[in-house]
Amino acid sequence: YDILSIPQLTSLISRGVSEQTYRYIEPHLDQYMGSIFEKICTEYLWERLLQNDLSFSFLDLASWWGKNPQTKKQEEIDIMGTSGHTSVFGECKWKNELVDTPVLDQLIHRSQMFPYVDNHYFLFSKTGFTPACQERAKQLSDVELVTFADIYTYLSEI
């Protein structure tokens, strides 16, 4: 649910009761920021495309939900973009822990549901990546690891 659409918050905010409002919102902030972070990461990729700062291009970007034909389970990809035989897949993690290799491996595995031959992967993280994830990304030539700080720095320099 959208914590900011709760009518009680409007009353608290309009009365200047910021401490109580924050105490109400704070436990749900990471949940709320997860979806916002996905939008920020999508805009970051669009900006990289507009700045000609990618080695590939895409015509669209969106999240993807669907049934994995191998596992017969519903799967989600936070960001997916395509152009011809080229694709970009992104996973966005707004958590206070470092993103580890299973997240990257899962993204690559999910990308194999699609017939694209030139795949590019982006892992986005609020806080960073484990050394193992960084090493795995280096081994693969088509993976970029991007922190929230990286996004902020990039967007503030253009």
C-alpha positions in Angstrom: 0.0 0.0 0.0 1.0 3.6 -0.5 1.8 4.9 3.0 1.6 8.5 1.9 -2.0 8.3 0.8 -3.3 7.6 4.3 -5.6 10.5 5.2 -4.3 10.7 8.8 -0.9 11.8 7.5 -2.4 14.8 5.8 -4.0 16.0 9.0 -0.7 15.5 10.9 1.4 17.3 8.3 -1.0 20.2 8.0 -0.8 20.7 11.7 3.0 20.7 11.7 3.3 17.5 13.7 6.4 16.3 11.9 7.9 14.1 14.6 4.8 12.0 15.0 4.4 11.9 11.2 7.9 10.6 10.8 7.5 8.0 13.5 4.5 6.7 11.6 6.2 6.7 8.2 9.7 5.6 9.2 8.9 1.8 9.7 7.5 1.8 6.1 10.0 4.0 4.4 12.2 1.3 2.9 9.1 -0.5 1.5 7.9 2.8 0.0 11.4 3.7 -1.3 11.8 0.4 -3.1 9.3 1.4 -5.8 10.6 4.9 -5.9 14.2 3.6 -6.3 13.1 1.5 -9.3 11.8 4.7 -10.9 15.0 6.5 -10.1 17.1 3.7 -11.6 14.9 3.7 -14.7 15.4 7.5 -15.1 19.1 7.0 -14.6 19.2 4.5 -17.5 17.2 6.9 -19.7 19.6 9.7 -18.9 22.6 7.5 -19.7 21.0 6.8 -23.1 20.3 10.5 -23.7 23.9 11.4 -22.8 25.2 8.7 -25.2 26.9 7.1 -22.2 25.9 3.5 -23.0 27.5 1.0 -25.4 24.0 -0.1 -26.5 20.6 1.4 -26.9 17.0 0.6 -26.1 13.6 1.8 -27.2 11.6 1.2 -24.1 12.1 0.5 -20.3 9.6 -1.0 -18.0 9.2 -3.6 -15.3 8.2 -7.1 -16.4 6.0 -9.6 -14.7 5.1 -13.0 -16.1 5.3 -16.7 -15.8 8.6 -18.4 -16.1 8.1 -21.3 -18.5 10.9 -23.4 -16.8 9.8 -22.9 -13.2 6.1 -22.4 -13.9 6.2 -19.5 -11.3 5.5 -15.8 -11.5 8.8 -13.9 -11.9 9.5 -10.1 -11.8 12.2 -8.1 -13.5 12.5 -4.6 -12.1 13.7 -3.0 -15.3 13.7 -4.4 -18.8 14.4 -2.6 -22.1 14.8 -3.8 -25.6 15.9 -2.8 -29.1 16.1 -5.4 -31.8 18.3 -8.3 -30.5 19.6 -6.1 -27.6 18.2 -6.0 -24.1 18.9 -4.4 -20.8 17.9 -6.1 -17.5 18.0 -4.3 -14.1 17.4 -5.3 -10.5 17.0 -2.6 -7.9 17.6 -3.2 -4.2 16.8 -0.5 -1.7 18.1 -2.3 1.4 20.6 -1.6 4.2 22.7 -4.5 3.2 25.2 -5.2 0.4 23.8 -6.9 -2.7 25.4 -10.3 -3.2 26.0 -12.6 -6.2 22.6 -14.6 -5.9 20.8 -11.4 -6.9 23.0 -11.1 -10.0 22.7 -14.8 -10.8 18.9 -14.6 -10.5 18.7 -11.6 -12.9 20.9 -13.4 -15.5 18.8 -16.6 -15.1 15.5 -14.6 -15.5 16.9 -12.9 -18.6 17.3 -16.3 -20.2 13.5 -16.5 -20.6 13.9 -14.1 -23.5 15.4 -14.6 -26.9 17.8 -11.6 -26.9 21.4 -12.2 -27.8 23.1 -9.0 -26.7 22.2 -8.7 -23.0 23.3 -6.0 -20.6 22.8 -6.2 -16.8 22.5 -3.5 -14.2 22.4 -4.1 -10.5 21.3 -1.1 -8.5 21.8 -0.9 -4.7 21.1 1.6 -2.0 24.3 0.6 -0.1 26.7 -1.3 -2.4 27.8 -4.8 -3.3 29.7 -7.6 -1.6 33.2 -8.3 -2.8 32.0 -11.5 -4.3 29.4 -9.7 -6.3 31.9 -7.2 -7.5 34.3 -9.9 -8.5 31.5 -11.8 -10.4 30.5 -8.6 -12.2 34.1 -8.1 -13.3 34.2 -11.6 -14.7 31.2 -10.8 -16.9 31.7 -8.0 -19.4 28.1 -7.0 -19.6 27.3 -6.1 -15.9 27.3 -2.7 -14.2 27.0 -2.3 -10.5 25.5 1.1 -9.6 24.9 2.5 -6.1 22.5 5.2 -5.2 25.5 7.4 -4.6 26.7 6.7 -8.1 23.3 7.7 -9.5 23.3 10.9 -7.5 26.9 11.8 -8.6 26.2 11.1 -12.2 23.0 13.1 -12.4 24.4 16.0 -10.5 27.3 16.3 -13.0 25.2 16.5 -16.2 
